[in-house]
Amino acid sequence: MIRLNTNGSIDYTFSIGT
């Protein structure tokens, strides 16, 4: 899942086991 932070930075969240 890739989401955009309030800072404008791209935060990469990886779900383990999903």
PDB file of N, CA, C and O in Angstrom:
ATOM      1  N   MET A   1       0.840  -1.199   0.000  1.00  0.00           N
ATOM      2  CA  MET A   1       0.000   0.000   0.000  1.00  0.00           C
ATOM      3  C   MET A   1       0.878   1.253   0.000  1.00  0.00           C
ATOM      4  O   MET A   1       1.786   1.389   0.820  1.00  0.00           O
ATOM      5  N   ILE A   2       0.599   2.141  -0.908  1.00  0.00           N
ATOM      6  CA  ILE A   2       1.370   3.385  -0.974  1.00  0.00           C
ATOM      7  C   ILE A   2       0.452   4.560  -0.630  1.00  0.00           C
ATOM      8  O   ILE A   2      -0.577   4.767  -1.273  1.00  0.00           O
ATOM      9  N   ARG A   3       0.832   5.308   0.372  1.00  0.00           N
ATOM     10  CA  ARG A   3       0.004   6.438   0.777  1.00  0.00           C
ATOM     11  C   ARG A   3       0.827   7.719   0.828  1.00  0.00           C
ATOM     12  O   ARG A   3       2.048   7.684   0.979  1.00  0.00           O
ATOM     13  N   LEU A   4       0.135   8.854   0.700  1.00  0.00           N
ATOM     14  CA  LEU A   4       0.833  10.130   0.696  1.00  0.00           C
ATOM     15  C   LEU A   4       0.720  10.795   2.064  1.00  0.00           C
ATOM     16  O   LEU A   4      -0.378  10.997   2.582  1.00  0.00           O
ATOM     17  N   ASN A   5       1.864  11.129   2.635  1.00  0.00           N
ATOM     18  CA  ASN A   5       1.881  11.763   3.952  1.00  0.00           C
ATOM     19  C   ASN A   5       1.513  13.240   3.855  1.00  0.00           C
ATOM     20  O   ASN A   5       1.502  13.816   2.767  1.00  0.00           O
ATOM     21  N   THR A   6       1.214  13.841   4.990  1.00  0.00           N
ATOM     22  CA  THR A   6       0.861  15.261   5.030  1.00  0.00           C
ATOM     23  C   THR A   6       2.055  16.118   4.641  1.00  0.00           C
ATOM     24  O   THR A   6       1.898  17.258   4.204  1.00  0.00           O
ATOM     25  N   ASN A   7       3.249  15.562   4.803  1.00  0.00           N
ATOM     26  CA  ASN A   7       4.471  16.283   4.453  1.00  0.00           C
ATOM     27  C   ASN A   7       4.668  16.320   2.940  1.00  0.00           C
ATOM     28  O   ASN A   7       5.456  17.108   2.418  1.00  0.00           O
ATOM     29  N   GLY A   8       3.928  15.444   2.246  1.00  0.00           N
ATOM     30  CA  GLY A   8       4.085  15.370   0.806  1.00  0.00           C
ATOM     31  C   GLY A   8       5.040  14.254   0.444  1.00  0.00           C
ATOM     32  O   GLY A   8       5.340  14.026  -0.729  1.00  0.00           O
ATOM     33  N   SER A   9       5.519  13.555   1.473  1.00  0.00           N
ATOM     34  CA  SER A   9       6.437  12.442   1.236  1.00  0.00           C
ATOM     35  C   SER A   9       5.639  11.165   0.995  1.00  0.00           C
ATOM     36  O   SER A   9       4.563  10.978   1.562  1.00  0.00           O
ATOM     37  N   ILE A  10       6.173  10.300   0.157  1.00  0.00           N
ATOM     38  CA  ILE A  10       5.492   9.040  -0.123  1.00  0.00           C
ATOM     39  C   ILE A  10       5.922   7.991   0.890  1.00  0.00           C
ATOM     40  O   ILE A  10       7.103   7.660   0.996  1.00  0.00           O
ATOM     41  N   ASP A  11       4.945   7.470   1.638  1.00  0.00           N
ATOM     42  CA  ASP A  11       5.242   6.479   2.667  1.00  0.00           C
ATOM     43  C   ASP A  11       4.864   5.097   2.167  1.00  0.00           C
ATOM     44  O   ASP A  11       3.711   4.845   1.815  1.00  0.00           O
ATOM     45  N   TYR A  12       5.831   4.216   2.138  1.00  0.00           N
ATOM     46  CA  TYR A  12       5.588   2.866   1.661  1.00  0.00           C
ATOM     47  C   TYR A  12       5.339   1.937   2.839  1.00  0.00           C
ATOM     48  O   TYR A  12       6.209   1.741   3.688  1.00  0.00           O
ATOM     49  N   THR A  13       4.135   1.367   2.878  1.00  0.00           N
ATOM     50  CA  THR A  13       3.802   0.439   3.952  1.00  0.00           C
ATOM     51  C   THR A  13       3.617  -0.951   3.358  1.00  0.00           C
ATOM     52  O   THR A  13       2.770  -1.162   2.491  1.00  0.00           O
ATOM     53  N   PHE A  14       4.421  -1.895   3.839  1.00  0.00           N
ATOM     54  CA  PHE A  14       4.336  -3.259   3.332  1.00  0.00           C
ATOM     55  C   PHE A  14       3.693  -4.160   4.371  1.00  0.00           C
ATOM     56  O   PHE A  14       4.129  -4.212   5.521  1.00  0.00           O
ATOM     57  N   SER A  15       2.652  -4.870   3.954  1.00  0.00           N
ATOM     58  CA  SER A  15       1.990  -5.790   4.873  1.00  0.00           C
ATOM     59  C   SER A  15       2.668  -7.146   4.802  1.00  0.00           C
ATOM     60  O   SER A  15       2.718  -7.761   3.736  1.00  0.00           O
ATOM     61  N   ILE A  16       3.188  -7.616   5.923  1.00  0.00           N
ATOM     62  CA  ILE A  16       3.888  -8.899   5.958  1.00  0.00           C
ATOM     63  C   ILE A  16       2.885 -10.032   6.180  1.00  0.00           C
ATOM     64  O   ILE A  16       2.091  -9.988   7.119  1.00  0.00           O
ATOM     65  N   GLY A  17       2.923 -11.044   5.315  1.00  0.00           N
ATOM     66  CA  GLY A  17       2.044 -12.196   5.460  1.00  0.00           C
ATOM     67  C   GLY A  17       0.709 -11.967   4.779  1.00  0.00           C
ATOM     68  O   GLY A  17      -0.190 -12.803   4.870  1.00  0.00           O
ATOM     69  N   THR A  18       0.575 -10.840   4.100  1.00  0.00           N
ATOM     70  CA  THR A  18      -0.684 -10.551   3.417  1.00  0.00           C
ATOM     71  C   THR A  18      -0.512 -10.768   1.922  1.00  0.00           C
ATOM     72  O   THR A  18      -1.458 -10.579   1.158  1.00  0.00           O
TER      73      THR A  18
END
